[in-house]
Amino acid sequence: MLCTCPLLAVTLLNYCPWSGPVRYRSLPLRDINRVFRLLSWLRFMHVCSDEKIPVFFIDKRTSHNSPVFVDPLPSLALPMTYTTPTSFPSSGLYLNTPKKKPLPSKIEEVRAAGWLDLMLASSPPRKRQSKDFLPHDVQADDLDLRYRNWMVNYPSALGSFEAITELARGKKMALFLDYDGTLSPIVDNPANAVMSDEMRAAVRHVASLFPTAIISGRSRDKVFDFVKLTELYYAGSHGMDIMGPIRKSESNGHHVECVRSTDSEGKEVNLFQPASEFLPMIAEVFENLSESIKDIEGARMEDNKFCVSVHYRNVAPHDYETVHQRVTAVLKDYPCLRLTHGRKVLEVRPVIDWNKGKAVEFLLESLGLNESDDVLPIYVGDDKTDEDAFKVLKANNHGFGILVSSVPKDSDAFYSLRDPSEVMEFLRTLAAWKEGSS
Ligand SMILES: O=P(O)(O)OC[C@H]1O[C@H](O[C@H]2O[C@H](CO)[C@@H](O)[C@H](O)[C@H]2O)[C@H](O)[C@@H](O)[C@@H]1O
């Protein structure tokens, strides 16, 4: 239907309660891949939320916006109900979340299947499972070809380094780095995800040249223990725990929840913890989840202060569904918490409208870099939660994201790097370029 649509261009509008309106302007039909990428994202949103998400393809040639194609996923469409959680005082940060309504069992099944697909697909194994009937070199060639095709849309940040330096010419660069899977390789035990000394040296070097922040799903303290660099800014719990600089102009900021604090070196900093009132609830849900999954072999809990991670990397795939069912059963009693998905991890977090994208905006503002055109923010990350930051940079047409992935993935990033070793090379190249050009 999309391909035969006679329009020259379409505008795609979507409203999603988590991220607000998404608007793609003048999407030329030759760029149909973008439509499909967006549709697959919408499918993901359908799986993860209760809302019906209307999608309109609008004829740009007409003066009025008449929808020509509405809701491409009718089988997953649910009634649109937005209600605000009542158990907390209202605040600008709260998301409007749907009240859970009993769903017809068919839809429950579809949703459960969707989550299961996500769980199976999340974080491809480091060693590819063999398709027994194919010789190894054919599989490798096929994967390599698919990766190279994908790189047409997501060029290597190393291969495109000259283009990046062109963009950066005369601009102030700001660097935002995810931790797991970006600065440290993915390992089975989260406690062992240490950063190499070489990577630390590369990060220290860039941080001496550009404002640099780490934005992680881990608790801020834990990520600092891994990185151990005082010259950086840190945002833990997916941006819900930021230790940043004192804003240049404190008076025009609207983040009233900031409190002054001092860092480990006694330097004055701003602490922003928009989800602090959720702390007792997070502690309670951590206990309940730990109890509920304790008999599932390989399942592991992690306390990330304002979020809780339920890891299933070491769980047998036939138990994934049990993990998901147990987690959602516990969460039924916590309408103010929501579930998101990472690399072989389910993440429980407050329903506030705050994420890594908002953390990037907050830090740019704190650094006094948000309102000028001569700033180039770059965000490097590997996970679904990093997409919030990629989206913010893309939507504001302000800087770009670099996705770290060794397999093709849909993303709002602009460039790609294969793995943390390429990230390290990129950081070193960036530092060398900056030193050579100043
Ligand atoms: O935002 P990030 O810094 O990327 O943190 C996201 C989650 O990363 C960690 O889990 C991931 O890495 C682990 C260690 O390599 C791996 O075992 C796990 O399967 C991955 O999901 C961290 O442990 C989580 O708490 C973070 O939320």
The ligand as an SDF file (V2000), in Angstrom:
LIG
                    3D

 27 28  0  0  0  0  0  0  0  0999 V2000
   23.3500    2.9940   29.6390 O   0  0  0  0  0  0  0  0  0  0  0  0
   24.4090    1.9470   29.8030 P   0  0  0  0  0  0  0  0  0  0  0  0
   25.6530    2.4600   30.4250 O   0  0  0  0  0  0  0  0  0  0  0  0
   24.6920    1.2310   28.5050 O   0  0  0  0  0  0  0  0  0  0  0  0
   23.7830    0.8980   30.8150 O   0  0  0  0  0  0  0  0  0  0  0  0
   22.7260    0.0450   30.3990 C   0  0  0  0  0  0  0  0  0  0  0  0
   22.7720   -1.2100   31.2070 C   0  0  0  0  0  0  0  0  0  0  0  0
   24.1080   -1.6840   31.0950 O   0  0  0  0  0  0  0  0  0  0  0  0
   24.4840   -2.7910   31.9050 C   0  0  0  0  0  0  0  0  0  0  0  0
   23.9450   -3.9570   31.3460 O   0  0  0  0  0  0  0  0  0  0  0  0
   24.4940   -4.2900   30.0870 C   0  0  0  0  0  0  0  0  0  0  0  0
   25.8940   -4.5550   30.2270 O   0  0  0  0  0  0  0  0  0  0  0  0
   26.2190   -5.6790   31.0820 C   0  0  0  0  0  0  0  0  0  0  0  0
   27.7260   -5.7580   31.2120 C   0  0  0  0  0  0  0  0  0  0  0  0
   28.3490   -5.8620   29.9740 O   0  0  0  0  0  0  0  0  0  0  0  0
   25.5980   -6.9490   30.4800 C   0  0  0  0  0  0  0  0  0  0  0  0
   25.8820   -8.0640   31.3080 O   0  0  0  0  0  0  0  0  0  0  0  0
   24.0790   -6.7480   30.3470 C   0  0  0  0  0  0  0  0  0  0  0  0
   23.5070   -7.8630   29.7010 O   0  0  0  0  0  0  0  0  0  0  0  0
   23.7760   -5.4910   29.5250 C   0  0  0  0  0  0  0  0  0  0  0  0
   22.3750   -5.2340   29.5180 O   0  0  0  0  0  0  0  0  0  0  0  0
   24.0860   -2.5940   33.3230 C   0  0  0  0  0  0  0  0  0  0  0  0
   24.4100   -3.7540   34.0440 O   0  0  0  0  0  0  0  0  0  0  0  0
   22.6330   -2.2150   33.4580 C   0  0  0  0  0  0  0  0  0  0  0  0
   22.2930   -1.9910   34.7880 O   0  0  0  0  0  0  0  0  0  0  0  0
   22.4230   -0.9520   32.6610 C   0  0  0  0  0  0  0  0  0  0  0  0
   21.1030   -0.5160   32.7860 O   0  0  0  0  0  0  0  0  0  0  0  0
  1  2  2  0
  2  3  1  0
  2  4  1  0
  2  5  1  0
  5  6  1  0
  6  7  1  0
  7  8  1  0
  7 26  1  0
  8  9  1  0
  9 10  1  0
  9 22  1  0
 10 11  1  0
 11 12  1  0
 11 20  1  0
 12 13  1  0
 13 14  1  0
 13 16  1  0
 14 15  1  0
 16 17  1  0
 16 18  1  0
 18 19  1  0
 18 20  1  0
 20 21  1  0
 22 23  1  0
 22 24  1  0
 24 25  1  0
 24 26  1  0
 26 27  1  0
M  END
$$$$
